[in-house]
Amino acid sequence: MTTYTIECDSCGRPFKAARAHALTCSVTCRVRRCRERQAAQAAAAASLLHRQSALIVRMTSAADAAERDRLVAELDALAREAEATIPAAAA
């Protein structure tokens, strides 16, 4: 059986793996990597939500119809960005 020496994506230590595409050295590192990825997605979602909320506030206070239309287009662009960035946003 062939073994591969790979650097763990989570802790950075080298480890011997049975598969060439292995990413982590242990279950602990795999869970840590997953949680870090989820935290990054949550932070991205919070940032997008904050930007969308600020746009909605500006949109509701805009008296000019053209300004409201511009803000709606910007809000739609943010929603598309959220779908592209955060897999859960598309659901």
Sine and cosine of phi, psi and omega as CSV:
sin_phi,cos_phi,sin_psi,cos_psi,sin_omega,cos_omega
0.00,0.00,0.69,-0.72,0.00,-1.00
-0.99,0.10,0.68,-0.73,0.11,-0.99
-0.87,-0.49,0.47,-0.88,-0.03,-1.00
-0.85,-0.52,0.65,-0.76,0.10,-1.00
-0.99,-0.11,0.89,-0.45,-0.10,-1.00
-0.78,-0.62,0.50,-0.86,0.07,-1.00
-1.00,0.01,0.76,-0.65,-0.02,-1.00
-0.90,0.44,0.73,-0.68,0.02,-1.00
-0.92,0.38,-0.41,0.91,-0.08,-1.00
-1.00,-0.08,-0.82,0.57,-0.08,-1.00
-0.99,-0.15,-0.28,0.96,0.04,-1.00
1.00,0.07,-0.05,1.00,0.00,-1.00
-0.99,0.17,0.57,-0.82,0.08,-1.00
-0.95,0.30,0.55,-0.83,0.04,-1.00
-0.54,-0.84,0.32,-0.95,0.03,-1.00
-1.00,-0.09,0.79,-0.62,-0.04,-1.00
-0.83,-0.57,0.49,-0.87,0.05,-1.00
-0.99,0.15,-0.33,0.94,-0.02,-1.00
-0.90,-0.44,0.59,-0.81,-0.01,-1.00
-0.95,0.31,-0.39,0.92,-0.05,-1.00
-0.99,-0.15,0.21,0.98,0.03,-1.00
-0.89,0.46,0.59,-0.80,-0.03,-1.00
-0.93,-0.37,-0.53,0.85,-0.09,-1.00
-0.81,-0.59,0.40,-0.92,-0.08,-1.00
-1.00,0.05,-0.33,0.94,-0.07,-1.00
-0.42,-0.91,0.14,-0.99,0.06,-1.00
-0.89,0.45,-0.64,0.77,0.01,-1.00
-0.85,0.53,-0.72,0.69,0.01,-1.00
-0.93,0.37,-0.58,0.81,0.03,-1.00
-0.90,0.43,-0.68,0.73,0.03,-1.00
-0.92,0.40,-0.67,0.74,0.02,-1.00
-0.87,0.49,-0.71,0.71,0.00,-1.00
-0.88,0.48,-0.68,0.73,0.02,-1.00
-0.89,0.45,-0.71,0.71,0.00,-1.00
-0.91,0.41,-0.60,0.80,0.05,-1.00
-0.90,0.43,-0.65,0.76,0.03,-1.00
-0.91,0.41,-0.66,0.75,0.04,-1.00
-0.91,0.42,-0.63,0.78,0.03,-1.00
-0.91,0.42,-0.64,0.77,0.03,-1.00
-0.91,0.42,-0.64,0.77,0.03,-1.00
-0.92,0.40,-0.63,0.77,0.03,-1.00
-0.90,0.43,-0.64,0.77,0.03,-1.00
-0.91,0.42,-0.65,0.76,0.04,-1.00
-0.91,0.42,-0.65,0.76,0.02,-1.00
-0.91,0.42,-0.66,0.75,0.01,-1.00
-0.90,0.43,-0.65,0.76,0.02,-1.00
-0.90,0.44,-0.71,0.70,0.03,-1.00
-0.90,0.43,-0.65,0.76,0.02,-1.00
-0.89,0.46,-0.66,0.75,0.03,-1.00
-0.88,0.47,-0.70,0.71,0.01,-1.00
-0.90,0.43,-0.65,0.76,0.01,-1.00
-0.91,0.41,-0.66,0.75,0.01,-1.00
-0.89,0.46,-0.68,0.74,0.02,-1.00
-0.89,0.46,-0.63,0.77,0.04,-1.00
-0.90,0.43,-0.66,0.75,0.00,-1.00
-0.90,0.45,-0.66,0.75,0.04,-1.00
-0.88,0.47,-0.71,0.70,0.02,-1.00
-0.90,0.43,-0.60,0.80,-0.05,-1.00
-0.92,0.39,-0.67,0.74,-0.03,-1.00
-0.94,0.33,-0.40,0.92,0.01,-1.00
-1.00,-0.08,-0.07,1.00,-0.01,-1.00
-0.99,0.17,0.85,-0.52,0.00,-1.00
-0.99,0.15,-0.47,0.88,-0.05,-1.00
-0.98,0.17,0.81,-0.59,-0.02,-1.00
-0.89,0.46,-0.61,0.79,0.00,-1.00
-0.90,0.43,-0.64,0.77,0.04,-1.00
-0.91,0.42,-0.65,0.76,0.03,-1.00
-0.89,0.46,-0.68,0.74,0.01,-1.00
-0.89,0.45,-0.64,0.76,0.03,-1.00
-0.89,0.45,-0.67,0.74,0.00,-1.00
-0.93,0.38,-0.61,0.80,0.05,-1.00
-0.89,0.46,-0.68,0.73,0.04,-1.00
-0.88,0.47,-0.65,0.76,0.03,-1.00
-0.91,0.41,-0.63,0.77,0.03,-1.00
-0.90,0.43,-0.65,0.76,0.06,-1.00
-0.89,0.45,-0.64,0.77,0.03,-1.00
-0.90,0.44,-0.63,0.77,0.04,-1.00
-0.91,0.42,-0.63,0.78,0.02,-1.00
-0.90,0.43,-0.66,0.75,0.06,-1.00
-0.90,0.43,-0.63,0.78,0.05,-1.00
-0.89,0.46,-0.64,0.77,0.01,-1.00
-0.90,0.45,-0.66,0.75,0.01,-1.00
-0.90,0.43,-0.59,0.80,-0.01,-1.00
-0.97,0.26,-0.58,0.81,-0.11,-0.99
-1.00,0.09,-0.66,0.76,-0.14,-0.99
-0.88,-0.47,0.93,-0.36,-0.05,-1.00
-0.83,0.55,-0.59,0.81,-0.04,-1.00
-0.94,0.35,-0.37,0.93,-0.01,-1.00
-0.94,0.34,-0.40,0.92,-0.02,-1.00
-0.98,0.20,-0.32,0.95,-0.04,-1.00
-0.98,0.20,0.00,0.00,0.00,0.00
